[in-house]
Amino acid sequence: MVGSRFCELSTLPLVKADLNGEISVDITRPQSVADFFESHDFETVILFSAFTDVDAAEKQRGDKNGLCWRINVIGVNNLVKACKKYDRKIIFISTDFVFDGKNGPYSESDPPGEDLEEVSWYGISKLEAEKIIQKTLKNYIILRIAYPYRANFTKKDDIARRILKLYSSGNLYPMFYDQKITPTFIDDIPKAINLLISTDQIGIFHLASPERTTQYDFAKFLINLFKGDTVGLRKTSIKKFLKDPNSTPRPVIGGLKVNKIKKLGFNPTLWKIGLKTIYIQSRSK
C-alpha cells in the first residue's frame, strides 16, 4: 500500500524487490538477503516490508516465532547485518505505534515505548527493529508515519478506504472521538525520502499531518466529502474500547510532531487537504 505508491511516484532510480516480485527477496532468510545484496548495485535500502495487521499481530503477542516478529524484527535484523557488511544506508519505515500514546503528540527525541503494556505487539516489534538499526548502523534513517492513506488502491485498505467501504455497506463501527491521531498522506513519502537522501540526513524523522484530529472527525470529513452525508456515522470512546481485555492497545493521546522535517523545508500535508486530494484523485482515475 505504501511501498507501491512510493514506486509509482518516486523519481529515484530503483531496484524493486519483494517476496513475489520479478526480483524476489525473502527478508526472513539471511541467504536470500545476501544473494540480493551481491547481485545488485545500490546505495540505499528503503524498507517498506512489514507485518502491519495490528489486530492479527496482537494475537501473536509474546511469540517470537510468529510471522509478525519474523518479518518486523528478524527480517530487519537480516537486512541491517547486510547493510553493515556491504556498507549500505537503510531507510526504515516505522510507526507512531512505537509510543504508548499517553502524552502525544511526540517528537523524534521523545522516548518511545515507556509503558510496553500499553504498546501493541506490532508496535513492540517495530520498536525492537528501531533499536537494532540504531545499535548496529551509523548510516540510517528511521521514518515514522501514522495512519497512512492514499487514493485508488484495491489490494489493501487504509484508514480512509476502510471507513468509506464500511460506511457504504452500513457496517461502519463507531469512531473514536477521544483518540488523537496525525494521519500521513502517502504521496508525501516519496518527496520526503528524496529530500532526506539528497541532503544526506541521518537519524529519526516524523512524517504526518502537522495538525492532529480524532478518528471521528477524520471519518466525518471524509464521509461528507465522498458521500455528501454522515447519517450512519456514530461515535464512541477509545478509553471504553480499551477496557476490553481482548482489545489491541492503541495510542490514545498520540500523534507525531513534524517540526524536524519542516526545518529541512518540507511541509507535510494537512489531513483535510490530503483527503481533498485523494477525493480529486479518485474522481480523475
C-alpha positions in Angstrom: 0.0 0.0 0.0 2.8 2.4 0.9 5.7 0.9 -1.0 3.8 0.5 -4.2 2.8 4.2 -4.2 6.4 5.1 -3.5 7.4 3.2 -6.6 4.7 4.9 -8.6 5.8 8.4 -7.6 9.5 8.3 -6.9 11.9 9.9 -9.3 14.8 7.9 -7.9 16.4 5.1 -9.8 15.0 2.0 -8.1 15.9 -1.7 -7.9 12.4 -3.0 -6.9 12.4 -6.3 -5.0 9.8 -8.1 -2.9 8.8 -11.6 -1.9 6.9 -12.4 -5.1 8.2 -9.9 -7.5 10.5 -10.2 -10.5 13.4 -9.7 -8.1 12.5 -11.9 -5.2 13.8 -11.4 -1.7 12.6 -13.1 1.5 13.9 -10.9 4.2 13.4 -13.6 6.9 16.0 -15.7 5.2 19.6 -14.4 5.5 20.8 -16.2 2.4 18.1 -14.6 0.3 19.1 -11.2 1.6 22.8 -11.9 0.9 22.1 -13.0 -2.6 20.2 -9.8 -3.3 23.0 -7.6 -2.0 25.6 -9.5 -4.0 23.6 -9.4 -7.2 22.5 -5.7 -7.4 24.2 -2.4 -7.1 22.5 0.2 -5.0 23.4 2.8 -2.3 20.4 2.7 0.0 17.8 0.2 1.1 14.3 1.6 1.6 12.4 -1.0 3.6 8.7 -1.0 3.3 8.2 -4.7 4.0 6.3 -5.2 7.3 3.6 -7.2 9.1 1.1 -4.3 9.6 -2.1 -6.0 10.6 -2.2 -4.7 14.2 -5.0 -6.9 15.5 -3.6 -10.1 13.9 -0.2 -9.2 15.4 -1.7 -8.9 18.8 -2.9 -12.5 18.6 0.8 -13.4 18.4 1.8 -11.3 21.4 4.9 -12.8 23.0 5.5 -15.2 20.1 8.9 -14.6 18.6 8.3 -17.4 16.2 5.2 -15.7 14.8 5.1 -14.1 11.4 4.9 -10.5 12.9 8.2 -10.9 14.8 9.9 -12.9 12.0 9.1 -10.1 9.4 9.4 -7.0 11.6 12.4 -8.0 13.7 14.2 -10.9 12.3 13.8 -9.7 8.7 15.0 -6.2 9.7 18.0 -7.7 11.5 19.0 -9.7 8.4 18.9 -6.5 6.3 20.7 -4.5 8.9 23.6 -7.1 9.0 23.8 -7.0 5.2 23.8 -3.2 5.2 26.7 -3.2 7.6 28.6 -5.8 5.7 28.1 -4.1 2.3 28.2 -0.5 3.6 24.7 0.5 2.6 22.4 3.0 4.1 18.9 1.9 5.3 15.7 3.9 5.4 13.3 2.1 7.7 9.6 3.0 7.6 8.3 2.9 11.2 5.2 3.9 13.0 3.6 6.1 15.7 2.6 2.8 17.4 6.1 2.6 19.0 4.7 5.1 21.5 2.4 4.2 24.4 0.1 7.1 23.5 -0.3 8.7 26.9 1.4 12.1 26.2 1.3 12.8 22.5 2.0 14.4 20.1 5.5 13.0 20.1 8.8 14.5 18.7 11.7 12.4 17.4 13.5 12.9 20.7 10.7 11.6 22.9 11.4 8.2 24.4 9.2 5.5 22.6 7.6 2.6 24.4 8.0 3.5 28.0 4.9 1.6 29.2 5.1 -1.6 27.0 1.8 -2.9 28.5 0.2 0.0 26.6 2.0 -0.8 23.3 0.7 -3.3 20.8 2.8 -6.3 19.8 3.0 -4.7 16.3 4.4 -1.5 18.0 6.8 -3.6 20.1 8.1 -5.4 17.0 8.7 -2.1 15.2 10.4 -0.6 18.3 12.7 -3.6 18.5 13.6 -3.1 14.9 14.4 0.6 15.5 16.7 -0.4 18.4 18.5 -3.0 16.2 19.1 -0.3 13.5 20.3 2.3 15.9 22.6 -0.2 17.7 24.2 -1.6 14.6 24.4 1.1 12.0 25.6 4.7 11.8 24.1 5.5 8.4 20.3 5.1 8.8 17.0 7.0 8.6 14.0 5.9 10.7 10.9 7.5 9.1 7.9 7.2 11.4 4.4 7.6 9.8 0.9 7.3 11.2 -2.4 6.0 9.8 -1.3 6.3 6.1 -3.9 6.8 3.4 -4.0 7.2 -0.4 -6.4 7.0 -3.3 -7.1 4.2 -5.7 -5.6 1.0 -4.3 -7.5 -2.3 -4.3 -5.1 -4.7 -2.7 -5.3 -3.4 0.9 -7.5 -1.0 2.8 -6.0 2.1 4.6 -7.8 4.1 7.2 -9.7 6.2 4.7 -10.8 3.4 2.3 -11.8 1.1 5.2 -14.1 3.8 6.6 -15.7 4.5 3.2 -16.2 0.8 2.4 -17.8 0.0 5.8 -19.9 3.1 5.7 -21.2 2.3 2.2 -22.2 -1.2 3.3 -23.9 0.1 6.5 -21.3 -1.8 8.7 -19.2 1.1 10.0 -18.3 0.6 13.6 -18.4 3.7 15.9 -15.5 6.0 15.5 -13.3 7.1 18.5 -14.0 10.8 19.4 -11.2 10.9 22.0 -8.3 9.4 20.2 -5.7 11.9 18.9 -4.1 11.0 15.6 -2.0 12.6 12.8 -2.7 10.7 9.6 0.0 10.5 6.9 -0.8 11.3 3.2 1.2 8.6 1.5 2.0 10.8 -1.5 4.2 12.9 0.8 6.6 10.0 1.4 8.5 9.9 -1.9 9.1 13.6 -1.8 10.2 13.4 1.8 12.6 10.5 1.2 14.1 12.2 -1.8 14.8 15.2 0.4 16.3 13.1 3.2 18.5 11.3 0.7 19.6 14.3 -1.2 20.6 16.2 1.9 22.3 13.1 3.4 20.3 13.1 6.6 20.8 10.5 9.4 18.5 9.7 12.4 14.8 9.7 13.2 12.2 11.8 11.3 8.4 12.0 11.6 6.1 12.5 8.6 2.4 13.1 9.3 -0.2 15.8 9.3 1.1 18.8 11.2 -2.5 19.1 12.6 -4.0 16.5 14.9 -7.5 15.2 14.5 -9.7 12.4 16.0 -10.7 9.3 14.3 -14.3 10.5 14.4 -13.6 14.0 12.9 -11.4 12.3 10.3 -14.2 10.0 9.3 -16.9 12.8 9.4 -14.9 15.0 7.0 -14.0 12.0 4.7 -17.6 10.6 4.5 -19.1 14.0 3.9 -16.6 14.7 1.2 -17.2 11.4 -0.7 -20.8 10.6 0.2 -22.4 14.0 0.9 -23.9 13.0 4.2 -22.9 11.4 7.5 -26.2 9.9 8.5 -24.8 6.5 9.6 -21.8 7.8 11.5 -21.6 7.0 15.2 -19.0 7.8 17.9 -17.6 6.0 20.9 -14.7 6.3 23.4 -11.4 4.6 22.8 -10.9 4.6 26.6 -14.1 2.5 26.9 -12.9 0.3 24.0 -9.5 -0.4 25.6 -11.2 -1.6 28.9 -12.0 -4.8 27.0 -9.1 -7.2 27.9 -9.3 -8.6 24.4 -8.7 -5.3 22.7 -5.5 -4.3 20.9 -3.5 -1.5 22.6 -3.5 1.7 20.6 -2.1 5.2 21.3 -4.9 7.3 22.8 -3.2 10.7 23.1 -1.0 10.1 20.1 0.2 11.8 17.0 3.6 12.8 15.6 5.3 16.2 15.7 6.9 17.2 12.4 9.0 20.2 13.2 12.3 18.4 12.4 11.4 17.7 8.8 9.8 21.1 8.4 13.1 22.7 9.3 14.5 21.0 6.2 12.0 22.8 4.1 9.4 20.0 3.8 5.8 20.8 4.8 3.7 17.6 5.3 0.2 17.7 4.0 -2.6 18.7 6.5 -5.1 15.9 6.8 -8.0 17.8 5.4 -6.0 18.8 2.3 -4.9 15.2 2.0 -8.4 14.0 2.0 -9.5 16.6 -0.6 -6.6 15.5 -2.7 -7.5 11.8 -2.7 -11.1 12.8 -3.5 -9.9 14.6 -6.6 -7.5 11.7 -7.5 -10.3 9.2 -7.1 -12.6 11.1 -9.4 -9.9 11.6 -12.1 -8.9 8.0 -12.3 
